[in-house]
Amino acid sequence: MSGVGYRQLWAVDPDGWRAAGAAWAGLTGPLARRVDGLRAAGGRLRGGWSGAAATAADARLAGLRDELASIAPALIEVDQVLAELAGRLTVAKARLTLAVAQADAAGLLVDRSGGVRVDPARVRPTDRAGVAAAGVAVAGVAAALRAALDGAAAADRAAAGRLDELAGAAGAGWASPPPPGRPAPGAAPALVSAWWSGLTPAQRRWLIGHEPALVGRLDGVPVAARDQANRLRLDVWRAELLAERRRLLSRVPPGPLASIRLRGLAGRLAGLDALVERLTAGGAPRAYLLGLDPAGEGRVVVALGDPDHADRVLTYVPGMTAGLDDAPGELGRAARVLDRCAALAPGERSAAVLWLDYDAPDLLNEAASAGQARDAGPALHRFQEGLRASHDGPPARQTVLGHSYGSLVVGVAAREHGLAADALVFVGSPGVGASHAAELGVPPGEVWASTAPDDVIRAARPPEELGRRALLRTVPLAAVLGWPDQAGHQLWFGHDPSDPGFGGRVFGSGRGGHTGYWDPGNPALDGMARVVLGR
């Protein structure tokens, strides 16, 4: 498709490229089964055969297993390449549509080859002013059309280049000696990015295939590499959950505590299965698995769209009770913001990340403490730094959104550690651990908040406020003696960010309680999307 033409771009089907990529990724399942079959065959041989020939056969089978297993990351990479191509073509087609609409509004015609001219039926040749204005419009529309076509051609070249490199690597064989050195634990994402950039493609593939647990969790490693590594571990994580279930079921009778754990485990298994279904669905936008830990309540980080190549990136931090069991639902909220971004700005590329890499409170007594938010701060700081470090091209606009207790996580991380973010958004917040927007370290005017009129979070008053209110009700004389009611702006974790006095900017929300901000038709949904887009 290099040198993409007007008619060619109109006719291209991005969904076809996505489906082709998903088909390649789908081969990882049969491939894994073939590897397991070779492993089983080797076990049977070792059980009934010995000697030099047996040793040689076993070594040969092991080599075949390794060779087959090394193909899996490449299959996932083909899916990534074709999904990225589809996304870029979708944006190019949207820009083409906008340019044609611009032409129609200006009284111009666009022919089948993409040429632009004045429509004589709408602009009379004797109308000198109209002809002059139309001439200016022609240049603008022609430039917009060219930009759309150039974007499609650039996408085609990038995809062809990556596929050519993969084909060359396949011809040369996937084997590579292990690379020397590894980043120190807790290394800054910028240092991780520099280390990764210094590796050869073959060394990177070796690490993804042989040390996926390392690659998958390193902030600063490109999103595509982390996704490949983490997808290779999905069966391992599911096996861990199944093993935990077997241990619990082996206790007869299980007992009340084990029963509670079994119910939680069933939720995590269901959440993981739903997540795998989304990862393998092949729909738009493609999902990238950036982290997963099935232990405890479960943690997960998933991107919709590739943050490394997007113009706008949202990181969404959910609140109380969030875990692996309801990760698909939380991912749906991020997806709805992303859908509104696409509707409001079809000519821009946006991505959204569900960041659930912290221990969210499960009970109200836990949510009454800022301890879990403070514990989460360093990880969120590193993740945002990693997004900056791995991004390809001009920096994206980065927005971090916190809901409920998640808004405290975002606020504490921003105030105590700093966040690589251009904007912060708080919805349904019980306070963000700050008394003023200026404490959060983002540009002036880029702290945003919304609280629904019927959100119960409005009742999350600090303990001293609740005690004072009780005294005012029981001892009215207290108010007369100089203890006026200052209710309205102080929440459990500080100044209400939805109060104009906090120093941020407020966007409206319809009624919907504590979780209705993502409901279709709620103005808060458009408010969040417009912040992500910077509008």
Secondary structure in CASP SS format (residue, H / E / C, confidence):
PFRMAT SS
TARGET T0000
AUTHOR 0000-0000-0000
METHOD secondary structure of the structure
MODEL  1
M C 1.00
S C 1.00
G C 1.00
V C 1.00
G C 1.00
Y H 1.00
R H 1.00
Q H 1.00
L H 1.00
W H 1.00
A H 1.00
V C 1.00
D C 1.00
P H 1.00
D H 1.00
G H 1.00
W H 1.00
R H 1.00
A H 1.00
A H 1.00
G H 1.00
A H 1.00
A H 1.00
W H 1.00
A H 1.00
G H 1.00
L C 1.00
T H 1.00
G H 1.00
P H 1.00
L H 1.00
A H 1.00
R H 1.00
R H 1.00
V H 1.00
D H 1.00
G H 1.00
L H 1.00
R H 1.00
A H 1.00
A H 1.00
G H 1.00
G H 1.00
R H 1.00
L H 1.00
R H 1.00
G H 1.00
G H 1.00
W C 1.00
S C 1.00
G C 1.00
A H 1.00
A H 1.00
A H 1.00
T H 1.00
A H 1.00
A H 1.00
D H 1.00
A H 1.00
R H 1.00
L H 1.00
A H 1.00
G H 1.00
L H 1.00
R H 1.00
D H 1.00
E H 1.00
L H 1.00
A H 1.00
S C 1.00
I C 1.00
A H 1.00
P H 1.00
A H 1.00
L H 1.00
I H 1.00
E H 1.00
V H 1.00
D H 1.00
Q H 1.00
V H 1.00
L H 1.00
A H 1.00
E H 1.00
L H 1.00
A H 1.00
G H 1.00
R H 1.00
L H 1.00
T H 1.00
V H 1.00
A H 1.00
K H 1.00
A H 1.00
R H 1.00
L H 1.00
T H 1.00
L H 1.00
A H 1.00
V H 1.00
A H 1.00
Q H 1.00
A H 1.00
D H 1.00
A H 1.00
A C 1.00
G C 1.00
L E 1.00
L E 1.00
V E 1.00
D C 1.00
R C 1.00
S C 1.00
G C 1.00
G C 1.00
V E 1.00
R E 1.00
V E 1.00
D C 1.00
P C 1.00
A C 1.00
R C 1.00
V C 1.00
R C 1.00
P C 1.00
T C 1.00
D C 1.00
R H 1.00
A H 1.00
G H 1.00
V H 1.00
A H 1.00
A H 1.00
A H 1.00
G H 1.00
V H 1.00
A H 1.00
V H 1.00
A H 1.00
G H 1.00
V H 1.00
A H 1.00
A H 1.00
A H 1.00
L H 1.00
R H 1.00
A H 1.00
A H 1.00
L H 1.00
D H 1.00
G H 1.00
A H 1.00
A H 1.00
A H 1.00
A H 1.00
D H 1.00
R H 1.00
A H 1.00
A H 1.00
A H 1.00
G H 1.00
R H 1.00
L H 1.00
D H 1.00
E H 1.00
L H 1.00
A H 1.00
G H 1.00
A H 1.00
A H 1.00
G H 1.00
A H 1.00
G C 1.00
W C 1.00
A C 1.00
S C 1.00
P C 1.00
P C 1.00
P C 1.00
P C 1.00
G C 1.00
R C 1.00
P C 1.00
A C 1.00
P C 1.00
G C 1.00
A C 1.00
A C 1.00
P H 1.00
A H 1.00
L H 1.00
V H 1.00
S H 1.00
A H 1.00
W H 1.00
W H 1.00
S H 1.00
G C 1.00
L C 1.00
T C 1.00
P H 1.00
A H 1.00
Q H 1.00
R H 1.00
R H 1.00
W H 1.00
L H 1.00
I H 1.00
G H 1.00
H H 1.00
E C 1.00
P H 1.00
A H 1.00
L H 1.00
V H 1.00
G H 1.00
R H 1.00
L C 1.00
D C 1.00
G C 1.00
V C 1.00
P C 1.00
V H 1.00
A H 1.00
A H 1.00
R H 1.00
D H 1.00
Q H 1.00
A H 1.00
N H 1.00
R H 1.00
L C 1.00
R C 1.00
L H 1.00
D H 1.00
V H 1.00
W H 1.00
R H 1.00
A H 1.00
E H 1.00
L H 1.00
L H 1.00
A H 1.00
E H 1.00
R H 1.00
R H 1.00
R H 1.00
L H 1.00
L H 1.00
S C 1.00
R C 1.00
V C 1.00
P C 1.00
P C 1.00
G H 1.00
P H 1.00
L H 1.00
A H 1.00
S H 1.00
I H 1.00
R H 1.00
L H 1.00
R H 1.00
G H 1.00
L H 1.00
A H 1.00
G H 1.00
R H 1.00
L H 1.00
A H 1.00
G H 1.00
L H 1.00
D H 1.00
A H 1.00
L H 1.00
V H 1.00
E H 1.00
R H 1.00
L H 1.00
T C 1.00
A C 1.00
G C 1.00
G C 1.00
A C 1.00
P C 1.00
R C 1.00
A E 1.00
Y E 1.00
L E 1.00
L E 1.00
G E 1.00
L E 1.00
D E 1.00
P C 1.00
A C 1.00
G C 1.00
E C 1.00
G C 1.00
R E 1.00
V E 1.00
V E 1.00
V E 1.00
A E 1.00
L E 1.00
G C 1.00
D C 1.00
P H 1.00
D H 1.00
H H 1.00
A C 1.00
D C 1.00
R E 1.00
V E 1.00
L E 1.00
T E 1.00
Y E 1.00
V E 1.00
P C 1.00
G C 1.00
M C 1.00
T C 1.00
A C 1.00
G C 1.00
L H 1.00
D H 1.00
D H 1.00
A H 1.00
P H 1.00
G H 1.00
E H 1.00
L H 1.00
G H 1.00
R H 1.00
A H 1.00
A H 1.00
R H 1.00
V H 1.00
L H 1.00
D H 1.00
R H 1.00
C H 1.00
A H 1.00
A H 1.00
L H 1.00
A C 1.00
P C 1.00
G C 1.00
E C 1.00
R C 1.00
S E 1.00
A E 1.00
A E 1.00
V E 1.00
L E 1.00
W E 1.00
L E 1.00
D C 1.00
Y C 1.00
D C 1.00
A C 1.00
P C 1.00
D C 1.00
L C 1.00
L H 1.00
N H 1.00
E H 1.00
A H 1.00
A C 1.00
S C 1.00
A C 1.00
G H 1.00
Q H 1.00
A H 1.00
R H 1.00
D H 1.00
A H 1.00
G H 1.00
P H 1.00
A H 1.00
L H 1.00
H H 1.00
R H 1.00
F H 1.00
Q H 1.00
E H 1.00
G H 1.00
L H 1.00
R H 1.00
A H 1.00
S H 1.00
H C 1.00
D C 1.00
G C 1.00
P C 1.00
P C 1.00
A C 1.00
R E 1.00
Q E 1.00
T E 1.00
V E 1.00
L E 1.00
G E 1.00
H E 1.00
S C 1.00
Y H 1.00
G H 1.00
S H 1.00
L H 1.00
V H 1.00
V H 1.00
G H 1.00
V H 1.00
A H 1.00
A H 1.00
R H 1.00
E H 1.00
H C 1.00
G C 1.00
L C 1.00
A C 1.00
A C 1.00
D C 1.00
A E 1.00
L E 1.00
V E 1.00
F E 1.00
V E 1.00
G C 1.00
S C 1.00
P C 1.00
G C 1.00
V C 1.00
G C 1.00
A C 1.00
S C 1.00
H C 1.00
A H 1.00
A H 1.00
E H 1.00
L H 1.00
G C 1.00
V C 1.00
P C 1.00
P C 1.00
G C 1.00
E C 1.00
V E 1.00
W E 1.00
A E 1.00
S E 1.00
T C 1.00
A C 1.00
P C 1.00
D C 1.00
D C 1.00
V H 1.00
I H 1.00
R H 1.00
A H 1.00
A C 1.00
R C 1.00
P C 1.00
P H 1.00
E H 1.00
E H 1.00
L H 1.00
G H 1.00
R H 1.00
R H 1.00
A H 1.00
L H 1.00
L H 1.00
R H 1.00
T H 1.00
V C 1.00
P C 1.00
L H 1.00
A H 1.00
A H 1.00
V H 1.00
L C 1.00
G C 1.00
W C 1.00
P C 1.00
D C 1.00
Q C 1.00
A C 1.00
G C 1.00
H C 1.00
Q E 1.00
L E 1.00
W C 1.00
F C 1.00
G E 1.00
H E 1.00
D C 1.00
P C 1.00
S C 1.00
D C 1.00
P H 1.00
G H 1.00
F H 1.00
G C 1.00
G C 1.00
R E 1.00
V E 1.00
F C 1.00
G C 1.00
S C 1.00
G C 1.00
R C 1.00
G C 1.00
G C 1.00
H C 1.00
T C 1.00
G H 1.00
Y H 1.00
W H 1.00
D C 1.00
P C 1.00
G C 1.00
N C 1.00
P H 1.00
A H 1.00
L H 1.00
D H 1.00
G H 1.00
M H 1.00
A H 1.00
R H 1.00
V H 1.00
V H 1.00
L H 1.00
G C 1.00
R C 1.00
END
